């Protein structure tokens, strides 16, 4: 397990919109300068786990704080559909 894809689930509920916005803001703040985390889109993050689980655990912690359901999928190598083709 070298990579983890974390997908946070955005609720359609208007009442939970503020929670979602707070989660996204804190997730960007927590991982913005972390090279091992790539934000794929709003609420989806690819974490390189070669340096440990800390970035992934920060994202999970934030999701729990704001009651955002999330799912994690682990990969042995970086998924081809994410790799830079330049």
MOGI-V468624 format. One record per residue. N is the residue number from 1. PHI is phi in radians with two decimals (none if undefined). Layout:
N & PHI
N & PHI
This chain:
1 & none
2 & -2.05
3 & -2.38
4 & -2.33
5 & -1.82
6 & -1.85
7 & -2.10
8 & -1.58
9 & -1.67
10 & -1.41
11 & -1.45
12 & -1.37
13 & -1.21
14 & -1.10
15 & -1.15
16 & -1.64
17 & -1.05
18 & -1.13
19 & -1.05
20 & -1.09
21 & -1.07
22 & -1.15
23 & -1.03
24 & -1.08
25 & -1.09
26 & -1.19
27 & -1.10
28 & -1.12
29 & -1.12
30 & -1.18
31 & -2.01
32 & -0.99
33 & -1.84
34 & -1.70
35 & -1.12
36 & -1.44
37 & -2.13
38 & -2.04
39 & -1.43
40 & -1.38
41 & -2.87
42 & -1.10
43 & 1.70
44 & -2.14
45 & -2.35
46 & -1.87
47 & -1.92
48 & -1.47
49 & -1.65
50 & -1.08
51 & -1.74
52 & 2.05
53 & -1.67
54 & -0.98
55 & -1.05
56 & -1.12
57 & -1.15
58 & -1.10
59 & -1.14
60 & -1.12
61 & -1.05
62 & -1.11
63 & -1.06
64 & -1.13
65 & -0.98
66 & -1.80
67 & 1.01
68 & -1.79
69 & -1.14
70 & -2.49
71 & -2.24
72 & -2.25
73 & -2.15
74 & -1.77
75 & -2.25
76 & -1.35
77 & -2.48
78 & -1.07
79 & -1.05
80 & -1.03
81 & -1.27
82 & -1.87
83 & -1.08
84 & -1.27
85 & -1.74
86 & -1.42
